[in-house]
């Protein structure tokens, strides 16, 4: 088998997954080609603005990984994008929507560029003039990567292609090229368990329809129901009680005080909690457009101001912790929300989201995973957004604002069947794959730590702080090593062993 692995996010932990795939195929006797960036990408997940110092660290870490003996038979290719600079012309855009609609040669590279911009800036509606440089970098990257990928796939004729995620301007064009050349494609991401990974076949990671199909495929396997339920239960336990280091989504609760409710919480009222999400997360991913409201803030406005909403309902807006210290139109609009029937819980509040969910009559979400967690916990859960579990019957999914208000007003609204939540939980845990060669705890592959070299780090330090800082640091390190060698305490310069 002939395999092409596009290595794009080197400074992140995904680099190890690229190398894992390479080693697996080499050990099977396959021909392995590694398509690498060595400074050509104008924007990537680790370096949105093509910072020279970041490039130094990236190339050094890439070299560290590729020097591992087990990879000596892999053929390394450089992603050459310079050849396209004279042929790509970047127009001006008034809005992010204009960029999202931009096509060239019949391909919507604008959506890929918009995805990179929005993620980099954490702004769903960035000022296109202010960020013109990032517009140009993102769109050039999308167009050039597509053309370069077509050329490499045509040249190498791989049977199978791998790429991270597939959403950004530096990724989706490779996906499109593999589709265009009718190659077997795999995209990958970090697992629910951060020490594992996920592999997706023939499409990009966030493909909503594919996720829906996968949920049903996993649930239809031969595993007994009780074992499926046990794994599903594990998913919900991990999110609620797991470590934020091992289960990345669990990190958001680490600053919350267990059992803490808002100071004005009155259990005698009909309390409803809205868990919002960061709009920048899926603002440029096809298929995730909100089916009811233009934006989350617009939806909240319409709900709290609706004259048909029962007067005895009090709404708590739990701002997602990921919006802490984020400044964009969404967070500014949230700060301006004010109504007698609304209490806003800031993103950095220590209020316990799970205690709040349990204390409220029902839960409303716009895409937060609290929608499916609430359904699992036996709460009526109203989903006003798009999620892979939207068709599983676990959440109420109104098609209109009027239907949403009717669901909110219903004091006897029952929770939906838990089966849909179990299906989703089983799917998320089951799709995780363990590494065979990479040690994620140690960040090593065959004993080699995957880091930039010390020389590269010294060079970056020199560029940032000058030669004197580098010299001072080296002297301190040499002093430390010498003290250790002589059995001295490096801090006190006294013997550490009895003489």
Secondary structure, DSSP 8 states (H G I E B T S, - for coil): -EEEEEE---SSTHHHHHHHHHHHHHHTT-EEEEEE-SS--S-BTTBTT--HHHHHHHHHHHHHHHTSGGGTTSEEEE---GGGTTT------SSHHHHHT--BTTB-HHHHHHHHHHHHHT-TT--TTTTHHHHHHHHHHHHHHHHHHHHHHHHH--SEEEEE-S-STTTHHHHHHHHHTT-EEEEEEE-SSTTEEEEEESS-TT-HHHHHHHHHHHHTSSS-HHHHHHHHHHHHHHHHHS-TTTSGGGGGGTTS-TT---TT--TTSEEEEEE---TTSSTTSTT---SS-SSHHHHHHHHHT-TTS-TTEEEEEE--GGGTT--SHHHHHHHT---TTEEEE-TT----HHHHHHHSSEEEESS-THHHHHHHTT-EEEE-S--TTTTTTSSB--SSHHHHHHHHH-TT-----THHHHHHHHHHHHT-EE-SSEETTTTEETTEE----HHHHHHHHHHHH-HHHHHHHHHHHHHHHHHHHTTB-TTT-SBSS--
